[in-house]
């Protein structure tokens, strides 16, 4: 509900855009104007449960189709930047501390090079050493700041050190190999069938994991892993969302605990604190996929296998992918 008195003059239409409608307003998400000087939109709680990066549902108001209502109109409402938050009553006293913890500088656990470019070996469960890695983009711009040249240089140094042979690119189509910044080894790997180009979207990996498009994408990844020798490097642009979700699924298939998965996923906040992701966002993705909370799942491996069984043409592909990830070479 919005009071007319809180609005600037000339408002004739108010819509809501948020994590729960993929930031795409429509007539369904339009507030109705009542004669008592209020604008109202009534929705059941289940329609607004999808979280944003904070782990809480996030939204903004759009005025007259284009102007986004800033936080100055509701200074006392919970928000991050210009995004308002829907806070459950049980979190009313702790939400701010939770957000601060996400963006608080964390101590470095390993090599500073890894933190510079969000490039890591992925472990957990039965994952074999030196088999699976994750990274930010190795040649296209990921962050618009002075670190980019150092980040790209360091990414390539680490890839060479890890002796990566097979790449899962979740950001680009095949045409990217003709970009002038594409390293020759990357282009040659693509030519020889050692790069899977599978551009995915943020909304798909977090909110549509039950759908055929997501299942098809995961099936292609599992097939690629089953048919190649590795080590495998998964990357998108920042190595956060698309990479974070796919790596988490592979960890789960290899028997990683939810705590191991979250430890890897949460490293992002150190790579770039402004790109934090709360574990509840990943948990929402998992819950939609396996129909249970991953932290309380009695058998996360079994639940994940069952949920991804229809993503591959034959069960042998799924089994071979898991074997390739978990068997030392």
C-alpha positions, 0 to 999 in steps of 0.5 A: 500500500502507498499513500497518495501523499507520499508520491510526487505529483502527476503519478497515474500508474504504479507497478512493482518490479522485483525478484519475484516477477524477474524485474518485469512488471505487467498489468498483474503487478499494477497497483489499483488506486482507491478513492481514499488516497491509497494505491494497493496491490494485494498478493498472497505470500507465495507470489513474492517469496523468490529472493534477490541477492540479499536472500530476501525478496527485493523490489522497486516501484515504477511510476508511470512506466518508467520512473523508478521510485527511489528510497527517499519516498520510504526512508524507513523501509528495509532496503539495499541501495534502491531495492526494498526488501520484504523481511519476514517477521522473525527476521525483523531485528536481524536482517540488517546484521545479516546484510552487513555480514554479507558485505563485511571484508572476509579474511583470505583463506588462500592465494591472493591470486584466487581472490583477485579473479574468483578462480578456485579449485572446487572440492567437497564430497567425493570430488577428486583433486584437480578435476573441477575448477571455477573462474571469472571470464578469461578474456572479456571484461567482467568488472569495470575498474582498474583491476581488469587487466590484472584479473585477466592476466591472473586468470590465464596464469591460474588456468595454465597452472591448473592444466585445464583442458575442458571448458564450460562457458556459461556466458557466450556463444561460439562466436566469442572465439573470433573476439580479438581478445580471445587467447589462441589456446582458448580458440584452439580448444574450442576448435577441437571440441573442448569448449562447451558454449552454453550461455545461460541467464541469471533468472534461469539458473535461480528461478526456473530449475524445474523447467525443460530449458534448465534441465536441457542445459544441465544435460548438455553439461553432464554429457560434456563432462561424461565425454571429456577427460578434464580437468574442467573449468566452469566460467561465466562473466563474473563466475558468480551466479551461473557458475555458482549454481552449476558448480553447486549442482556438480558438488551435490552430485559428487556427495558434497554437504550443503555446508561444503557447497555454501563455503564455495558459493560464498567466496564471491563476497570476497572477490567483490563485496558489492556482488554478494549473494546470500546462501538463501538465494542458492537454497531457493534454487535447490528447493525448486529443483529437488523439492526440499531444502538442501540443508535438511535433505536426508540424502542430497545426492539421491535427491539431486540424481533423481531431479536431474535424471530427465536431463540426460538421454541415458542414466549412464551419462549421469553416472559417467559424469559423476565417475569422471568428477570423482575418480583421480587421474 
